[in-house]
Amino acid sequence: MKKELNRLLLPNYPLPFFACMKRVGVLLFFLAFLQLVRTQSLSGPSALSVRIQEQRTTKRAASDLVLALEFRNTSQKPIRIMAAIGAVTASTLNVLNIYLKQKGENMILLGPAGKVDYEASVVYAYETILPGKTYKKLLNISQPLRDKSILLKPGACKVQLYYHNQYGENCLKGVFPSNALYVQVGPTS
């Protein structure tokens, strides 16, 4: 049936109709995300600073990639961010996009931006951050990688997060990028 639809809808087009629509969807998502980032940057100084650091502990497996995530209120007023309280994994904060780049390969680990996945095992809540104060969270991004059958190759890996929120009552809305972080994956020699 797909072949017939492709032949009827796009008789002379080299790509099947459904493959075309997937590409259009990805393009629209990307353009919407860029527009949000542009809008955020034009609205003046950011009220939220997002910073990540690699967290090395002896309690975790050597293959785990754990990040210390810090939100800092840089405004003069208290701000609220949407957060989830549950297991210490990347799904803990459902409004994060995590981008990985390794040896020229770009991967979106979590996304799409702003999509809230209401899991039954996670209680969603708000965090209020006072002016000049921080909210910190540990994220083990190795588990979502394993869940998606993504295996990072040994070597350097670039990680960057984006806090993106358009939901929540009286929450800070917008897109807030973190610093880019380079981490070593696998054994070091």
Helices and strands as residue ranges (DSSP letters): H 2-9, H 17-42, E 48-54, E 66-73, E 79-85, G 90-92, E 96-102, E 105-110, E 123-129, E 134-140, H 142-147, E 155-165, E 174-177, E 181-185
